[in-house]
Amino acid sequence: MFTFDQLAGFIAVAEELHFGRAAERLNMTQPPLSRQIQKLEKTVGAELLERDNRKVRLTAAGTAFLEEARRLMALANRAPLTAQRIASGSSGLIRIGFTAASGLSILGPLLEKISAGLPGVDIDLHELVTGEQIAGLQSGELDIGLARPPINGDFFDSYLLQRETMVLAAPSGHPLTELNRHVREDDLKDVPLIMHSPGEASYFYDLAVRMLQIQHANVVHTVSQILTMVSLVAARRGVALVPRSTSLLGIQGVDFLPLEGSAHYPVELHAVWNRNITNPALSQTLKVLGYRDD
């Protein structure tokens, strides 16, 4: 197998087309340089240079080999820097899980922040519900999750990214839109309600039942996704309790009304990570997002 010294010697001779100048460029004498080239040609199994007393020329094989030799030397010179960047976390890959709801508001600005602060880090996105993200964090398939509470502090660390209020999504023109005040619990007594699934959207379900005395006889649909919920509101199937950021969907035919007491039941979104993960890009990403491990 050839060595990088042999490659460097060949490149110098090929560029100078003169053994003496090439040897001077490499701070060596001509005889050992000639031996390096001979060993390289023997290893390659082809004559790379034509030599006579007056000049040196590249053979066709030598011309082709020169391009590959330069590429190999560039890779060799770049490898230590690449390793240093990976070790420091300024390069590499960060795998992020996110919920559909988090994609409505915070995901875009968050990705812009990471890309600006760590341009050498590639981002791999996975749309998953919170339970699936937690499983991915446990298995090591994800580095960061954008998830809702509760978060198991025995295994995970977390950082609050966003806090917002719940609002009432109602069909445009619905009598509730004419109140000109915060919607109260009594206002919903006989109103058809589109409700979060207690199993697949337990975080939002728990918030809703803590905020209001839900009249289950009024529940006309139970769904797990915010987008589905608002689409049903637009179809005038009922009203729904959703995070304020849902208004960013821009679905026509839906108004978003303030709810009395909603400030006491904020919707939280956290960055969550497995504290045993050693990906250097993880710690750098968290710093970019504002987390400080003091």
N, C-alpha and C positions, 0 to 999 in steps of 0.2 A: 504494500500500500504506500502511496506517495505521502510526503509530509507537506506541511504548510510552508516550511522553508524552501522546499523544492518548487512549490507553486510560486512563491514570491520571487525566487531566482528566475524562473521561466518568464514571468510577467515582465520583470525588469529587462531581460534580454530581448523579449518580443517587442517591447516599447522602444528600447534604445537601438535595437538591431546592431549591437556592438557589445562584445563580452567585456571589454575593458571599461567602458562607461557604465555598464550595468553593475560590474563588480564595485566600482567606485561609489555608485549610488547606494549599494548595499553595505558599504564599509567592510568589504572583504577583498581578498585577492582573486585573480582570475582562475587559477587551477581548481580550487575547491568549488567554484561556481560551475565550471565545466563538468566536474564530476557529478554535481547535483543534477544538471540537465540530463546527463547520460543515464543516471539512475531513474530519473523521471520517465524518460523515453522507454527504458526497459520495462518499467512497471506498466506504463500505458500500452506498450506493445506497438508503438508507431513512432516514426521519425517526425519530430515536431519542428525542427530547425534544419535548414540547409546551410552548411558552413564552408567557406573556403578562405584563402589567405586575405582576400580583399573585403568580403562582406558576409553578412548573415541575413538569411531570408526565412520567413515562415513558410512551412509547407501547408497544403490544404488542411491536413489534419491539425497542424499547429494553429492555424487561424480559427478553426472550430474550437479547439481546446482552450484557446486564450479567453474566449467569451465565458466558458464554463469556469475557468480558473479564477477570473475576476469575480464571478458571482460567488464562488466558494469563499474567496478571501473576504468579500464584503459581508457574507453571512458570519464568518468567523470573527470579524472585527465587531459586528453588531451584537453577537451573542451575549457577551458580558454585560453590555448596556441593557439589553432586553431582560436579562436575569435580574439586574439591579432594579429595573423599573417594576418588574413583577413583584419582587421582594418588598419594595417600598409601597406597593399598592397603587402606583400611578399608571400601571398598565394591567391588563388582565380581563377578567369577565366577572360581572355581577349579575346574578339571577334573581329577578324580582317577581314576586307574586302579588297580584292585586285583585280586588273585587270589582265587579262591574260598576258598583256605585262609586268607588273611589276613582274610577276612570272618568267620571263626569267632571270632576273639578280639579283634584290635586295632582293627578298622574302627569298631565302635560307639563305644568310648571316644575314638578319634581324632576322629570327627565331632562328638561332644559338645564336645570341647576347642576345635575350630575354631569351632563355632557360638557357644560362650560367649565366646571371645576376639575373634571377628570377626562379630558379628551382622548386619552389613551385607553380608557376602560370601555369595553363592549358591554352592552346591556341586553340581557335575554329576558323577555317578558312572558309571564304565564298568568292568564286570567283564571282565577280559582276562587271559590267561596272560602270563607275564613277557615273552616275545618280542614279543607284540602290544603290550604297554605300551611297550617300547623303541621300536618303530616309531612309535607315537603321540607319544612324546616327541620323536623326531627330526623328525617332520612338523609339530609344533606343535599337534596335535590334543589333546594332554594337557599339563597343567602339572606334575603330580606323579604318579609311579607308586609303588605299594607292591610292590616286586619283590625277588626273590632274587638273590644273587650268581651269577656274577661280573658286575661293573659296569664298563663301559668308561670309565676315568677320562679318556680323551682328549676325550670329549664331554659326560660327565655328572658332576655332583656328587651325593653321597649322604650320608645320615645314618641311622645305625643306630637303628631304632625298637624292635626286639624280638629277644631271643635266648632260645631254649628248647631243650629236649632232645628227642631222638627216644625214643619208647616203642614197645612191642609191643602191637598190638591183637590180642586173641585171643578166640575165642568163650567166653562164660561157661560154666564147668564144664569147660573144656579142661584136661588134665593140667598144662599150664604154669602155670595159675592157682593150683595147689596147692603151688608150690615155696617160697613164703614167703621169697624172696630175689630178687636181680636175675637176669634171664634171661641166660644165657651162650650163646656161639656154639655150643658142643657140644649145648646143649639143642634146637637147631633142626635137627639133622642130618637127621632124617627127617620133618620137619614140612612139610606143604603150605604154600607161600608165595604170597601175592598181592603182586606186585612192581610198582614204578613203571615207567612206560614210559621207556626210555632216550632217546627222541626228544622226547616231549611233556612229560615230567616229569623232565628231565635233572638238575636240581638235587638232587631227592630220590633219584633213582637213584644219582648219584655219591656222596651221603652214605651210602647203604645199603651200597654195595660197598666203601667205605672202612672202614665199621664192622665188616662181617662178610664172611667167605668165603661168598658166596652159592652154594648148590648149585643150579645152574640146572635140574637134573633135578627139583627140588622145586617149581619155579615153575609154578603151575597157572593163573594169570591175570596178565595185564599190562595195567594201566589207567593213565589219566593224572590222574584226579580223586580227591582224598582221600575225598570223600563216597561215591563208587562203591566205593572200596577198603574202607571201613568197612562199607558195606552188604553186601558179599560176605563179610566176616568174620562179620557177624551171621547170614548165611545158612549159616555153618559150612563155607565153602569153603576156609578156611585162615587163616593169621595174616598180619599186615602191619606194616611199620615206618612209623609216622606221627608227626607233631609232637604234643607233649603237649597242645596246645590243641584237638586233635581231640576230646578227651573232652567238650568243651563242646557237641558236637552232641547229646549225650544219647540216642544210639541204644541201644535196649534189646538185651540179649544180647551185649554186647561189654565186655570188661574191658581195662584199659590197664595194662600191666606194665612196670616199670623194666628198662632194658637195661644190662648191665655195660659200662662204658667210654663210655656215650653222652655224658657231659659233655665228652669230648674232641672231639666232632663236633656242635657246636651248630647248630641251625637258625636262620638269620638272616633278618630282614626289614628292608629299607631303604626309606626315602623317597628317590626318585631324581628328579632334574630336569635338564633341559637348561640348561646355564649361559648359553646365549644368549637364553633367553626373558626378555622384559622386562615381563611382566605384574606390576604393582605388588602385586597381591593374593598373588602367589607368595611374595615375600620376607616379607610379614606372616604368611602361613600358616606358613612355616617357623619363624619366631620363636615363634609360638604352640605349635608342636610341640616346641620346645626347642632348635632349631638356632641356633648363634651363629657367625657368619662373622668370627672373630677373626684 
